[in-house]
């Protein structure tokens, strides 16, 4: 139990075998629920969780809902599962994605963010999948895409709800087969990339409206993280949320 909750302290506690993580002020109901959990089986920490050289990310905030975000990050980071982060624009979705990457076994590999709503469909495909020479006007040379460049790492697809249905079909194939085909090519290239996606819209409503593929949604949302709203109801984390990166070997080894 601590009055200074952070992703690092939660992740290290989970890595050390902690079943749960409590922050002050202590809630009796929460403590009782935790004690009941003690009768259940314990999970053995994975090697990724024990890695003492992982870079630190500091997402600051002590509300119960923020603590749930920390717990979610600590639990999902060591896995290879795709993650879908929901929250308002500018709420800190990329910060959470970076924290997931930083506490994963992929931390030494690239983290590549891209805002899907910032590109026309054809340009987005070229950016992510790459293209061959002559694939379209202006394609004077072959070029690898971000999936290839991020091989072994994590790619963050922000505003995934802004993509077209035709693009979603191609992204679904990447998720299913872990292979990518450059624009203008007939060859599929194997990749090893973890996908973290984010949206500021209700994907369920978009699915019902026929604007988002349900099969892609289930592939992306193996784990979902909903960012809490501030009291204003407009932003998440507000001024209490920031992220910085450092390799702190001494601090980590002291745990």
Residue, then its C-alpha position, 0 to 999 in steps of 0.5 A: x500500500x502506498x500514497x504514491x501510486x505509479x505505473x512503476x510501483x504497480x509493475x514492480x509489485x506485480x513482478x514481485x508476486x503481489x496479488x493486488x495493489x492498494x493506494x491511500x486512502x484505504x477503502x475497507x471494501x477494497x481491502x476485504x475483496x483483496x483478502x478474499x483473493x488471497x485464497x486463489x492461485x498465484x501467478x509466477x512472474x514472467x521474465x519480462x516482468x522481472x527485467x530490472x533494466x526496463x526504462x521507466x515511465x511516470x504517469x502521475x495520478x492517484x485516483x482509484x480510476x487511475x490506479x486501475x489504469x496502472x494495474x491494467x498496464x502492469x498486467x498486460x505489458x508483459x504479454x503479446x496481446x493487442x490492446x485497445x485504449x479508449x479515451x477523449x482526444x488529447x487524453x493521454x492514450x499515447x502515454x499509456x501505449x508508451x508505458x505498455x511498450x516500456x514495461x514489455x519485453x519489446x522495450x529495447x525495440x522501436x515504438x512507432x506511433x501514427x495517427x491514422x486520421x492524419x492521412x488519406x487511405x492510400x498514403x496511410x497504406x503506403x506509410x504502414x505497409x510500404x510500396x514497391x517502385x512504380x506502385x503509384x505515381x511518384x513511387x520512384x523507389x521501393x520503400x519499406x513501411x512502418x510495420x517492417x521498420x517496427x519489426x520486433x517492437x510496438x506500433x501505436x495506431x491512434x484514432x483507428x476509428x478514422x480508417x476506411x473499411x477497405x483499409x481495415x480488411x488489410x489491417x485485419x490480415x496483418x493481425x491474423x497472419x503477422x505478415x505484411x504486403x507492400x503496395x504493388x507487391x505480391x509477396x508477403x513479408x513476415x513481421x513480429x509487431x505488437x499492435x496497440x490501437x486507440x480511439x476517441x469514438x464508440x467503436x460499438x456504435x460504429x460497428x452497428x452503423x456499418x462503419x467499423x469491422x466487428x472482426x477487426x474490433x475483436x482482434x484489436x481489443x484482446x485487452x481494453x483500457x478505458x481512460x478515466x474522465x477528469x472532474x471536468x468531464x473533458x480531459x483525462x489525466x489533466x495536469x496530473x498526467x505526464x510521461x518522461x523516460x529515463x533508464x534508472x538502473x540504481x532505482x530499479x535494483x533498489x526495489 
